[in-house]
């Protein structure tokens, strides 16, 4: 990106983008936790977003609680209109095929119109049950009816236009591959922040639901870019030593179909809401290492000094780093209360205080 991206002004910001589409193959999708220290990765958000997506939600009340900046991408501070959740699990439209003759039609004037909500997760599961080597297990995230025009036939004005266009699951021998196609992707906040995590996480739980091993992940981006204010971070990342990156294979997963997955997901959603509303200070036990680590990440946000034991050692690493950062912030706040402006050499006192 530093060597080949070309500059361009976009929406008032200086941007650097690759002048051609990019395809990335990840051979170990389980290695999704970013352990590179210079990346300063927020491990809470991708776990929250993964719950948000899998539950079919796009409300700000959940994700905005963890990252306030996300409200900047909401048109109304209530929902994120291009949030993928409803598109994944509640995609809606007219169920009649295009058998209405040629020319434009007004949906609200059709006789016997049948509006249908589609759970695309269910479609993926059933497609594989019918044909174990199906090539039809595609999830569509683009929704022209919602995304293209407003009711006055003008291009829709919005802060949030969906970047991901489709997700396909395809079987390769006894492994489940995942292919994601994106029209545009920011390297820092999008791809490495949440997107690749979210989609490889989805790939892992679908592999479990379908009784397959995890195969390769393909991330295809038409426009891959970063913004000027993040160039220094990118340079630090590029000059960092490559960390050990093996991923973790959860041996104890106790869901074998979408219904069982949703049952545990519903319990996790309730637990998250209880944490957010201060209705619980106890950790939930879902008897499933994959889900229990998921719950512990959410718990650690609300109880930052809790000593949790994660099944995934990479989560141990990033959680301790986050805890150390939080402790430093708390110590700095305490320092400001303890020492006055008249103190000589405050920097030295801060060092001693720590």
Secondary structure as GFF3:
##gff-version 3
##sequence-region A 1 354
A	DSSP	beta_strand	6	10	.	.	.	ID=ss1
A	DSSP	beta_strand	13	17	.	.	.	ID=ss2
A	DSSP	beta_strand	22	26	.	.	.	ID=ss3
A	DSSP	three_ten_helix	37	39	.	.	.	ID=ss4
A	DSSP	alpha_helix	43	54	.	.	.	ID=ss5
A	DSSP	alpha_helix	60	66	.	.	.	ID=ss6
A	DSSP	three_ten_helix	68	73	.	.	.	ID=ss7
A	DSSP	alpha_helix	84	89	.	.	.	ID=ss8
A	DSSP	beta_strand	91	94	.	.	.	ID=ss9
A	DSSP	three_ten_helix	107	109	.	.	.	ID=ss10
A	DSSP	beta_strand	115	118	.	.	.	ID=ss11
A	DSSP	alpha_helix	120	130	.	.	.	ID=ss12
A	DSSP	beta_strand	138	140	.	.	.	ID=ss13
A	DSSP	alpha_helix	144	147	.	.	.	ID=ss14
A	DSSP	beta_strand	164	172	.	.	.	ID=ss15
A	DSSP	beta_strand	175	182	.	.	.	ID=ss16
A	DSSP	beta_strand	185	186	.	.	.	ID=ss17
A	DSSP	pi_helix	187	195	.	.	.	ID=ss18
A	DSSP	alpha_helix	196	210	.	.	.	ID=ss19
A	DSSP	beta_strand	213	221	.	.	.	ID=ss20
A	DSSP	beta_strand	224	227	.	.	.	ID=ss21
A	DSSP	three_ten_helix	228	230	.	.	.	ID=ss22
A	DSSP	alpha_helix	231	239	.	.	.	ID=ss23
A	DSSP	alpha_helix	258	276	.	.	.	ID=ss24
A	DSSP	alpha_helix	289	302	.	.	.	ID=ss25
A	DSSP	alpha_helix	313	338	.	.	.	ID=ss26
A	DSSP	alpha_helix	346	353	.	.	.	ID=ss27
###
